[in-house]
């Protein structure tokens, strides 16, 4: 039976974008909602602000993630193109380079040379991409995947405070949104930490702290400007 291992690093491409999207969706939208509600706006006005924040945030996250990861992908492709050209024009030098890498990792010089030759005979570009450039298929930049994950998870996260606008009593709207959003942030932080192999309590605490700080700040701004306008 073939032994197959699952490593957490295999998830890093989509996990980072998904966690960032959901976390930002909850924090930014809940903060916006709490700030507008604190300014004594009507439920309808708060709902419009929340939905607008959800749509704008999801598209912004998708665009930002796509541009960012595309830049990373462009760099990877440029490095591979250069490596491919060097393999075509300087194969001996590239073999020496790979041999030196394996020797620095602890192989005997002769064995390092043998390993380098055998790997290059099978797939020279893959060998250099992995061992010289640190590029692997599992960790390769995927702009569309990152953008989609960010947009979908942002919308899912932002949907929590937007839903609370509809369900919460008008008199406790801001408080209800804050409490429910913080509970979701705690759960999200714990799940993300466990998925990544870190302690759940640490992940939950750091996400909840920054979420609470953001909502408190926007509530203060909403009260200040609401009182000024009133």
N, C-alpha and C positions, 0 to 999 in steps of 0.2 A: 504493500500500500504506500502510495506516495505521500511523503510528509510535506505539508504546506503550512507555513507560518503566516500569521496575520500581524502586521506591525502597525502601530498607531501612526507612524509617519506616512503611511499610505493614505491616511485620511486628511492630511494637512491642507491639501489644495482646496477641498470643498468645506472642510470644517472651519477654517479661519474665516472664510467669506460668510458662511452661514451663521456662525456665532456673532460676528460683527454686525451682520444685517439685522438679526433678530434683536440683539441688544440695543442697537441704535434705533430700531423701530419703536421699541417700547419707551426708551428714555426720551428721545426727542419728541415723539408725539404726546406722551404723557406730560412732559414738561410744558409743551405748547398748550395742551388742553388745560392744565392746572393754572398756567399763567393767564389765559383768557378768562377762565372761570373766576379767578381771583379778582379780575377787573369788573366783576358783576355783570358779565355778558349774559344774554339769554341762552337757553339750551340750544336753540337753533343756531345762534352765532357760534357757540362752542363747537357744535357738530360740524358746521361748515369749516371752521378752522382745523378741526381734527382730520376730516377727510382730505382737505387740501394738503395738510402736512403729510398724510399717508401717501398720497399720489406723488407729490413733489419729492418726498424723501426716497421712495422706492426707485423712481427714475434717476434721481441724483446718485443713489448708491450704485445702481447698475452702470451708469455712465462712468462714474469715478473708478469703479472696480475694473471695468473693461479697459479703460485707458491705462490704468496702472499696470494691470497684468499683461496688457498688450506690449507695453514698453519692456517688461521683463522678457516676454516671448521674443521680441525683436532682438534683444541682446543675446539671447540663447541661440537664435537662428544665425546671427552674425558670427558668433563664436564657432558654431558648427561649420559654417561656410568657410571660415578661415582655416579651421582644422582640416577640412576636406581638401583644400588647396595645398596645404603643407604636406599632407600625406601623399598627394599626387606628385609633388615636386621634390620633397625631401624625405623619402621613406626611411632612410638610414638614420637621419637625425631624429625622426619621430620615434623610431625604435629605441634609440639611445635614451630619449627622454622618458619613455615608458619604463625602460629598464631601471633608470635612476629612481623613479618613483617607487617601484617595488623594492628596490634595494634599501631605500630609506625606511620602508615599512618593516624591514627585518629579514628579507630573503637574502640568501647568499647570492653574490653577483652572477654566478653561472646560472643558478636557478631563476633569478630575476630575468636574465636574458632569455631563457627558454620560455618562461611564462609570457613575456612580452611578445615573442615571436608567434607563439601558438594563438594567443588572443588576437593578435593583428591578422593572422592568417584567416581566422574565422570571421571577424568583423572589426577592422581596424578603427573605423570611426566610432563605433560603440565603445570600444575599449578606451579610447582617448577621451571621449565625452564623459564617461563614468569616472575614470581614474585621474585624468588631468584637469578636466573642467568641473567635475562634480555634478554633471547633469545625468539624470535618469528619467526613464519614461514615467515612472510613478510620480515624480516630483516636478515634471515639466509644467510650465505655465500654460494654463487653459483659460484664456480671456472670457470666452462665452460661458463656460461653466461657472466661473467666478461671478460674472455679472448676473447670470440667472439666479444663482444661489443667493446673492445679496439682495436682489429685488424681491424675490419670493419671500425670503425670511424677514426682510424689513416690513413688507406688507403684513405678514402674519403677526409680527410683533406689534406693529402699529394698530392692528385690528383690535387688540385688547383694550387700550384706552378708548378707542372710538366706540366699541361695543358698550363700554361702561357709561358713556355719555347717554346712550339710549336707555339703559336699564336702571341707572342710579337715580335715586330721588334728587330732585333739583336742589334741595336744601343742603345735601351732603355730597354734591357731585364731585367737587375738587378732592375732598377727603377720600371718597370711594375710589376714584381713579388712582390716587396716590397709593393707597393700600394695596389694591389689586395689582397694580403695575409693579410695586416693590416685591410682592409675593411671586409674581411671574419672573422677575429678575433674579430672585434668589434661586428659584427652580432652574432657570436657564443657566445661571452661573455654576450651579452644582453639577448639572448634566454635562455641560461643556468641559468642566474640569475633570470629571470622571472619564469622559470619552477620551480626553487627551492624556489621561494617566496621572493627573494631579489630584490633591486632596479636595473633596467636594466642598468642605467648609470654607476653604480659602477662596475658591472660585466664587462661591455664593456671597461671601462677605465683601469682596472687592467690587463686584458688580452692583450690589445693593448700596454700597457707600456712595459710589459715583452717581447712581440713579437718584438717590435721596437728595444728594447735594444739588443736582441739576433741577429737580422739581422744586426744592426750597428756594433756589435762586429765582426761578421764573415766577413762582408764587409771589415773592417779594416785589418783583418788577410789576406784576399784574396789579397788585394792591396799590403800589405807589402811583402808577399811571391811571388806574381806575379812580383813585381818590382825587387825583389832580383834575381829570376830566370832569368828574362829578362835581 
